Amino acid sequence: MARMWLFWACIGSAMCCTDTEKKSTPILAILGSNVLLPCTSKSKPTRIQSFNLYWQIPGPFDLDWVVDYADETEKDGRSMQETRFRNRTKFFRSHFKDGNFSLLLSDVQREDEACYKCLIRFGIERTTSSQEGFINLHTSAHYNEPVLHIKEEPSSKSRNITCSATGGYPEPDVHWTIDGKPVPKGSRMVQTEITKKASKGTYSVYSSLVTEANKDVECIIENKRLKENRSASVTGTRIGGSGLSSTSGLALCDDFKGGRCSGLAQMLKSRDLLGTLMLQAHPTVSH
């Protein structure tokens, strides 16, 4: 069934996919990496059939133009392209004949997090038909390994332990344990400060805990979006090594091959690298 050009209003957020469109597989990209936005069609262009390809971000009142393609000129469209996407987009033209209209977006930025629309128009004038698909692009960044500092308070037989980590996104959750037992949220024993780096949009976290001396203490920096925990610990009078545990339920596409997502999503459990899981996200546009 032919579908006309679609516009809609979605107030207050760039992530404005409708309920139907939200069913699309989310793609998770690491800041600074390259990500493949997959778009395939069962309909394939023929030599006698022209087509136009548009990648857009629907906004509250207008469209952000990512890039377009017209087979008549065989050039990627730049005239309407938003400045922030220039020199960061690439099609795989040799795969158009296979119905693959995926887009490679390089050097992913925090502002790229949005609902992307892939629109394909086949035919000429009155015989035109359209197909469209939607991708929810989420972004994230790994936090560096936490660093612990200890300040002894001999007079009170207590310790002030500070835990810091930088370079992550989105905001982390900070957890402390004492002798294996979690410190309740909101405890007066803990003071936490989170700051945002304006230039990159990443966060730094600084947390301190006051506890009795000779306790086993662990600081855990949780990145919920990556389902990743980074930790550091102190046992008695020794600072232990940092640890990493992670399980991811999103398709992590940080690499590409032949126009298809072939990113590796690390599967880490119990702080030991168990292996890697190859994930492919390649939804098909609807008629």
C-alpha positions in Angstrom: 0.0 0.0 0.0 1.3 3.4 -1.0 2.0 5.8 1.9 2.2 9.5 1.6 4.9 11.7 3.2 4.3 11.6 6.9 4.5 14.5 9.3 3.5 14.6 13.0 4.1 16.7 16.1 5.9 15.4 19.1 6.3 18.1 21.7 9.2 18.3 24.1 11.6 15.6 23.0 13.8 14.6 20.2 13.0 11.0 20.9 9.6 11.3 19.5 8.7 8.0 17.9 5.0 7.1 18.1 3.9 3.9 19.9 4.0 1.9 16.6 7.5 3.2 15.7 8.8 2.5 19.2 8.6 -1.2 18.4 11.7 -0.8 16.3 14.8 -2.4 17.7 16.8 0.2 19.6 20.4 0.8 18.6 23.0 1.6 21.2 26.1 3.5 20.2 29.2 4.5 22.2 30.1 8.2 22.0 32.8 8.8 19.5 32.3 5.5 17.6 30.7 4.8 14.3 27.2 3.3 14.2 25.1 1.7 11.4 21.4 2.7 11.2 19.9 -0.3 9.5 17.1 0.1 6.9 16.1 -2.6 4.5 13.2 -3.0 2.1 11.7 -6.0 0.3 11.2 -3.8 -2.7 14.4 -3.3 -4.7 15.0 -0.5 -7.2 15.2 -1.5 -10.9 16.9 0.1 -13.8 13.7 1.6 -15.1 12.5 2.7 -11.7 13.8 5.8 -10.0 13.9 6.2 -6.2 14.7 8.8 -3.6 16.0 8.0 -0.1 15.7 10.2 2.9 17.0 9.9 6.4 15.3 12.4 8.8 14.7 13.2 12.4 11.1 14.2 13.0 11.0 17.2 15.4 8.2 19.1 17.2 7.5 21.5 14.3 9.9 20.5 11.5 12.4 17.9 10.3 16.1 17.7 11.0 17.5 16.6 7.6 20.2 14.0 8.1 21.0 13.2 4.4 19.1 12.2 1.2 19.9 10.4 -2.0 18.4 10.6 -5.5 19.4 8.0 -8.1 19.0 10.5 -10.9 22.1 12.4 -9.8 23.8 9.5 -7.9 24.9 12.0 -5.3 24.3 12.2 -1.6 22.1 15.2 -0.9 23.8 18.0 1.1 21.7 21.1 0.3 19.2 20.5 3.1 21.5 18.6 5.4 21.8 19.8 9.0 25.3 21.3 9.6 26.0 18.9 12.4 25.7 15.8 10.1 28.0 17.1 7.4 31.0 14.8 6.6 29.6 12.2 9.1 27.1 10.2 6.9 27.7 7.5 4.3 25.5 5.2 2.2 26.4 1.8 0.8 25.3 2.4 -2.8 26.4 -1.0 -4.0 23.8 -2.5 -1.7 20.9 -0.4 -2.9 20.1 -3.1 -5.5 19.6 -5.6 -2.6 17.1 -3.3 -0.9 19.7 -2.2 1.7 19.4 1.5 2.4 21.3 1.6 5.7 23.2 4.7 6.8 26.6 4.9 8.5 26.9 7.7 11.1 30.4 8.4 12.2 31.8 10.0 15.4 28.6 9.6 17.3 27.7 12.6 19.5 25.4 13.0 22.5 23.1 15.2 20.4 22.7 12.3 17.8 20.4 10.5 20.2 17.0 10.6 18.5 14.3 8.8 16.6 15.5 8.4 12.9 13.2 7.9 10.0 14.3 6.1 6.8 11.9 7.0 4.0 12.2 5.5 0.5 10.1 6.7 -2.4 9.9 4.5 -5.5 8.7 5.5 -9.0 7.9 8.7 -10.7 5.1 11.3 -10.1 1.7 9.6 -9.9 3.1 6.1 -9.7 5.1 6.9 -6.6 4.9 4.6 -3.6 6.6 5.1 -0.2 8.1 2.9 2.5 9.4 4.0 5.9 11.1 2.6 8.9 12.2 4.0 12.3 15.3 3.6 14.4 15.7 4.7 18.0 19.3 5.6 18.5 20.6 5.7 22.1 24.0 6.8 23.1 26.2 5.9 26.1 29.9 6.0 27.3 31.8 3.8 29.6 33.0 5.2 32.9 36.7 4.9 33.6 37.7 2.6 36.4 36.9 4.1 39.8 39.8 5.5 41.8 39.8 5.2 45.6 41.5 7.5 48.1 41.6 6.8 51.9 42.1 9.4 54.6 42.6 7.9 58.1 41.1 9.6 61.2 43.2 8.1 64.0 41.5 10.1 66.7 38.1 8.7 65.9 39.2 5.4 64.5 37.4 6.1 61.2 38.1 6.5 57.5 37.0 8.9 54.9 37.0 6.9 51.6 36.5 8.8 48.3 35.6 7.2 45.0 35.8 9.0 41.7 35.1 8.0 38.0 35.0 10.1 34.8 34.0 10.0 31.2 30.7 8.2 31.3 27.2 8.7 30.0 24.4 8.9 31.2 24.5 9.9 34.8 25.6 6.9 37.0 24.2 5.4 40.2 26.7 5.1 43.0 26.6 2.2 45.4 28.7 1.5 48.5 29.0 -1.7 50.5 30.5 -2.3 53.9 31.5 -5.8 54.8 29.4 -7.0 51.9 26.2 -5.2 53.0 24.8 -2.3 50.9 24.8 1.2 52.4 21.2 2.5 52.2 20.5 5.3 49.7 20.3 8.6 51.4 22.6 7.6 54.2 24.4 10.5 55.9 27.5 8.4 55.7 27.7 9.1 51.9 28.1 12.4 50.0 27.9 12.2 46.2 28.5 14.9 43.5 27.9 14.5 39.8 29.1 17.0 37.3 28.7 17.3 33.5 31.5 18.1 31.0 29.9 20.6 28.7 32.2 20.0 25.7 31.4 16.2 25.5 28.3 15.8 27.5 29.9 13.1 29.7 29.7 12.9 33.5 32.2 12.8 36.3 31.2 11.4 39.7 32.8 12.0 43.1 31.5 10.1 46.2 32.8 9.9 49.7 32.0 7.5 52.6 32.8 7.8 56.3 33.1 4.4 58.0 34.9 2.6 60.8 38.5 1.6 60.2 39.4 -2.0 59.1 36.1 -2.5 57.3 35.9 -4.1 53.8 34.5 -1.4 51.6 33.5 -1.5 47.9 32.4 1.4 45.6 30.3 0.5 42.6 29.7 2.9 39.6 26.6 1.7 37.8 25.8 2.6 34.2 22.2 1.4 33.8 22.1 2.0 30.0 25.1 -0.3 29.4 24.0 -2.6 32.2 27.6 -2.2 33.4 29.1 -1.9 36.8 32.6 -0.7 37.5 34.0 -1.2 41.0 36.9 -0.7 43.3 37.4 -2.0 46.9 39.5 -1.7 50.0 40.0 -4.6 52.3 41.2 -3.8 55.8 44.3 -1.7 55.0 44.6 -2.6 51.4 43.1 -1.1 48.2 41.9 -3.8 45.9 41.8 -3.9 42.1 38.9 -2.5 40.2 36.3 -4.7 38.6 33.8 -4.7 35.7 30.6 -6.6 35.2 28.2 -6.1 32.4 25.2 -7.6 30.5 23.6 -5.8 27.7 20.1 -6.2 26.3 20.5 -3.6 23.5 22.0 -4.1 20.1 25.4 -2.5 20.3 26.5 -1.5 16.9 30.0 0.0 17.0 31.4 -1.5 13.8 30.2 -2.2 10.3 30.9 -4.5 7.4 29.3 -4.3 4.0 26.5 -2.0 5.1 25.4 -4.4 7.9 25.7 -4.1 11.6 28.4 -6.4 12.9 29.2 -4.8 16.2 30.5 -6.8 19.1 28.7 -6.4 22.4 30.8 -7.5 25.3 29.3 -9.9 27.7 31.0 -9.7 31.1 29.9 -11.4 34.3 31.3 -11.7 37.8 34.1 -9.3 36.8 35.6 -11.9 34.4 35.5 -11.7 30.6 33.5 -14.8 29.6 33.3 -14.1 25.9 31.6 -11.9 23.3 28.2 -11.9 21.7 27.7 -10.9 18.1 24.5 -8.9 17.7 22.9 -8.0 14.5 20.1 -5.4 14.3 18.6 -5.1 10.9 14.8 -4.2 10.9 12.8 -4.0 7.8 10.8 -1.0 6.7 7.1 -1.4 6.5 4.8 -0.9 3.5 
